[in-house]
Amino acid sequence: MSATTDEAATREAVYDYVIVGGGTAGSVLAARLTEDPDVSVCVVEGGPSDVGDERILKLRNWINLLGGEFDYGYTTEEQPRGNSHILHSRARVLGGCSSHNTLISFLPLPQDLDEWVARGCTGWGPKTLLPYRDRLRNTIVPVAEADRNQAAKDFVAAAAAALGVPVVDDFNARPFTEGAGFFSVAYDPATGHRSSASVAYLHPVLDRPNLHLLLETWAYRLLPDAAGRLTRVRVRHDDGTVRVLRAEREMLLCTGAIDTPRLLMLSGVGPAQELRRHGIDVVADLPGVGENLLDHPESVILWETRGPLPPNSAMDSDAGLFLRRDPAEERPDLMFHFYQVPFTVNTERLGYPKLPHGVCMTPNVPRARSVGRLWLRSADPDDKPALDFRYFTDPGGHDARTLVDGLRIARRVAATEPLKSWLVREVAPGSELETDRELSEYGRRAAHTVYHPAGTCRMGAPDDPLAVLDPLLRVRGVEGLRVVDASVFPTMPTINPMVTVLLVAERAADLLTGAAPAEGERR
Ligand SMILES: Cc1cc2nc3c(=O)[nH]c(=O)nc-3n(C[C@H](O)[C@H](O)[C@H](O)COP(=O)(O)OP(=O)(O)OC[C@H]3O[C@@H](n4cnc5c(N)ncnc54)[C@H](O)[C@@H]3O)c2cc1C
């Protein structure tokens, strides 16, 4: 590492790569790039370390992390057709959201990636991306037998019987169209510990001399170097001191689907008109930054159970269901998580009671058609951006319809043995709500997020006016800067997206080291 002086006379630390965001994708990149001992990498992470912190490492504690000290906790703009009270949790800790999520691990379906290629993302098709599964360092296993709660087993059996779908033993064994089963989860069943991106990729290599971790350090502005490349970043440590870091080779943004567009816009990369309105000098006019805000919206249906459930579980949402309502579709168009705990955060607000013991199903929209956007409220880096998911606003009503269908299908499953005998009564929405209109109203008001924001700096074809990145993940209109995180997704995969983020990061590492062909899909 060498040092030069920046215009503010701060010491400027220089590395080969600076990775902003030591989260899911950032951890993969950091581990892969430092495999070469001659390459120096600095990771700038806003949160603390997860090493030795049982609150983070114990997977089953995930629910207690929501809204706490490890959560940036973004709110949403008013949602006239949905729920305006959703708290969008985003982790503030090494490993990012993989350190506080539920670690449900699905490979993307091949058709999800075909869609990316059709959107001009050459090189991201299934034949190129899916083989990276063999490179993943996370321990990904179907929920262990000891963690299989009898109520969840009975949910799986009831769903299969009620809906005629297969029981799936391993959702990652082959692409599926529908089925019920226990999820694959990135964890160690013996200890109940996470196999997060941090645990799997960073913990084993923390002693590498070429890996420099700056924790509790917030990046708030990218700056050009002498040649005009956007390879410098201004950061603030938790003690208030400010530094500038420079990447000799490339600056890599891995701050996630909310903070990556935020940082780009604060740095003058984004929709020019909006940036000027905030007095931000425009470096590159990219109207797509912050657009294409995707998510998996869900609703909830809640039952009181006859008594407490057996205590065993991996993380209290261990099983689920994928369903294909449209037989012309190759992919499922409705997904459920089954919770062995009553998830009442949204129903209590609507006046439904808190439950001592219960279960719920959370039908979600795998490929929602409502698309949102996010934007800066001001040029102040401490101001959180405005998030407008525009939930349930798609003109054809597909997303709202999916919730209505989901609530009805959930009732069919609940009325089927062996699940039926566990349940005393439907608490929310309550069996008196029956019409499409009533169920839609309830479903949208009680809606939640599956916590999957993505797409806000999408990659795409040169003629895609909203593409922020080229298919090599390089930010258009500037030099020296790439994005590697969930914001690069052009469209939302059908499944929970963490593994897709890991695969993207693995391929990005190959693109950076030259190990991957830059273009072309293996046929
Ligand atoms: C509660 C919850 C449950 C979820 N459950 C699942 C699941 O079971 N399965 C699944 O597939 N997906 C799940 N997800 C989604 C999944 O975890 C994310 O899609 C994925 O981890 C995102 O990875 P990322 O690299 O894009 O961002 P992140 O992992 O969020 O990483 C971003 C990192 O950047 C840091 N950062 C941000 N801004 C700055 C800045 N300006 N300066 C410095 N550092 C910064 C953050 O602290 C964070 O560490 C869940 C998410 C949540 C929140």
The ligand as a Gaussian input file, in Angstrom:
#p B3LYP/6-31G(d) Opt

LIG

0 1
 C      -34.510000      -9.994000       7.192000
 C      -34.078000     -10.521000       5.847000
 C      -34.319000     -11.840000       5.530000
 C      -33.936000     -12.330000       4.279000
 N      -34.028000     -13.670000       4.048000
 C      -33.513000     -14.175000       2.923000
 C      -33.459000     -15.576000       2.724000
 O      -33.814000     -16.357000       3.606000
 N      -32.995000     -16.049000       1.534000
 C      -32.584000     -15.210000       0.544000
 O      -32.230000     -15.698000      -0.538000
 N      -32.580000     -13.874000       0.728000
 C      -32.992000     -13.342000       1.905000
 N      -32.937000     -12.002000       2.106000
 C      -32.389000     -11.151000       1.035000
 C      -30.873000     -11.299000       0.916000
 O      -30.301000     -11.390000       2.187000
 C      -30.316000     -10.104000       0.137000
 O      -30.945000     -10.020000      -1.130000
 C      -28.818000     -10.190000      -0.104000
 O      -28.143000     -10.599000       1.058000
 C      -28.309000      -8.834000      -0.558000
 O      -26.908000      -8.870000      -0.729000
 P      -26.124000      -7.562000      -1.170000
 O      -24.708000      -7.952000      -1.321000
 O      -26.812000      -6.959000      -2.337000
 O      -26.309000      -6.516000       0.020000
 P      -26.005000      -6.653000       1.577000
 O      -25.774000      -8.050000       1.971000
 O      -27.070000      -5.887000       2.272000
 O      -24.617000      -5.894000       1.757000
 C      -24.481000      -4.510000       1.769000
 C      -23.392000      -4.150000       2.765000
 O      -22.969000      -2.818000       2.522000
 C      -22.829000      -2.130000       3.745000
 N      -23.046000      -0.717000       3.418000
 C      -24.149000      -0.153000       2.884000
 N      -23.932000       1.144000       2.616000
 C      -22.670000       1.406000       2.989000
 C      -21.862000       2.584000       2.933000
 N      -22.315000       3.713000       2.403000
 N      -20.587000       2.510000       3.426000
 C      -20.107000       1.345000       3.936000
 N      -20.830000       0.201000       3.994000
 C      -22.098000       0.235000       3.511000
 C      -23.866000      -2.741000       4.660000
 O      -23.526000      -2.550000       6.017000
 C      -23.858000      -4.197000       4.225000
 O      -22.927000      -4.949000       4.969000
 C      -33.316000     -11.475000       3.335000
 C      -33.053000     -10.147000       3.677000
 C      -33.415000      -9.671000       4.915000
 C      -33.101000      -8.245000       5.251000

